Amino acid sequence: MRNYSLKKLISIVLVLSCIIIMGYSNVAYSVLDADGDGTVSKYESLDIETAEMWEKTLPEKLKGSWGKRLVQTARSQIGYRESKKNQVSIKGMVKPSGYTRYGDFCGNDHGEWCAMFIIFCLHYAGVPEEALPVSENCDLWKRELISKGLFEYTWKKSDNYIPKQGDIVFLGHGDSFEAQHAGIVTYCGEGKPKGSDRTYMLVRTIEGNVYCEEAEGDIVCEREYLIFDDCILGYANIQKAESVFLKKDFSDTRTLGILKQFI
């Protein structure tokens, strides 16, 4: 009788523990119904996504060259924000890192994601990795592209390269040639920077992992640079990658002459 009572008591304690744990879990991960269907899925409650969920955000049809398809894919992601609910502290990082669909896609769901955003877009744009190698580390990626002959230095070093739609721009700071960030080129040509009445040669991009004060976090957004900006290290030439892979001629006849009027 004593053993039976002890077993019963243990069972009651275990049941109560489960109820308490479940209750705390529901409080800790309580979120709005993201799908608007009246229910909150386990994915919504943890602020994570499945491939089926993020693929609904992508364009149904893509047209044109690899570069154009890449830009179409990137545009569909503008406004995406790193999770504020699902964050972890990672050694060596200044602030907690939030979940992103791009990191999840690459198997590193809380990692720095500027490069992983581009890898995600390249995949869904149908650009084969065999044609354009990728890396989650911007500087290692730049080095790999150099070794494959797919990296174009800035106009200061190459004398004639003007980035094209879909090129991947690599960015750094100071005198170091280390790439610390990357984005997708959407436009290169004449334009007036915000707050200026003068016309310059601009490079416009879509980038991920960019801090936005209004969003109070890191997002996917559009940015722009002067083509001569010292932070631009160079570009991955997506047109060349497509040309070599498909054995087609996409050669660009534009030269430094276009740039001289802006020097």
VENVENCOR-V623478 format. One line per field, one symbol per residue. ss: DSSP state (H for helix, E for strand, C for the rest). phi: phi as a letter, one per 40 degrees, with the letter a starting at -180 (. if undefined). A space follows every 50 residues. Layout:
ss->???
phi->???
This chain:
ss->CHHHHHHHHHHHHHHHHHHHHHHHHHHHCCCCCCCCCCCCCHHHHCCCCC HHHHHCCCCCCCCCCHHHHHHHHHHCCCCCECCCCCEECCCCCCCCEECC HHHHHHCCCCCCCHHHHHHHHHHHCCCCCCCCCCCCCHHHHHHHHHHCCC EEECHHHHCCCCCCCCCEEEECCCCCCCCCEEEEEEEEEEECCCCCCCCE EEEEEEEEEEEECCCCEEEEEEEEEECCCCCEEEEECHHHHHHHHHCCCC CCCCCCHHHHCCC
phi->.cccccccccccccccccccccccccccbcbccccgbgbbccccccfbbc dcccccccccbbbgcdcccccdccccbdgcbdcccbbbcbdgbcbdbccb cccddcgacbcdbcccdccdcdcccgcccccbcbaccdcccdccccccgb bbccdcbcgacbcbdgcbcbbabgcccccbaaabcbaaicabcdgbcccb cbbbbbbbgbcbcccficbcacbaacccdcccciacccccccccccfbbb dbccbcdccdcbc
